[in-house]
Amino acid sequence: MYRIATTPEFDTNLKRLDRDIARRIIKKTEWLSHHPETLRFPLKNPPKDLKGIQKYRIGDYRVLLWVDHKERQITLYGVEHRRSVYDDI
């Protein structure tokens, strides 16, 4: 099992979401901590300060995260609707 860490930006994004959607995202990220092998979608052409960031689709939302297999940790960077997530990066 991998440990889940969040950034302040992720926490802010999550609080803005509808309660049911936020629950779904939390439930799925907990599932990911038990199945990190499913995280294999790196973001193409990320900014240099976000090197190695990955995306994970949960319905119409995208969770941006880093996976550290050595430390067995998943760091959740942000979550946004699929229409706007790539505009803010």
ZIRAJO-V69764 format. One record per backbone hydrogen bond with DSSP energy under -1.0 kcal/mol. NH is the residue of the N-H (numbers start at 1). CO is the residue of the C=O. Records with the same first field share a line. If there is no record, write none. Layout:
NH: CO  CO
//
This chain:
2: 33
3: 72
5: 74
7: 76
11: 7
12: 8
13: 9
14: 10
15: 11
16: 12
17: 14
22: 18
23: 19
24: 20
25: 21
26: 22
27: 23
28: 24
29: 25
30: 26
31: 27
32: 28
33: 29
34: 31
38: 35
39: 36
40: 38
43: 53
50: 47
51: 48
53: 50
54: 65
55: 41
56: 63
58: 61
61: 58
62: 80
63: 56
64: 78
65: 54
66: 75
68: 73
72: 68
73: 68
74: 3
75: 66
76: 5
77: 64
78: 64
80: 62
82: 60
84: 81
85: 81
88: 84
//
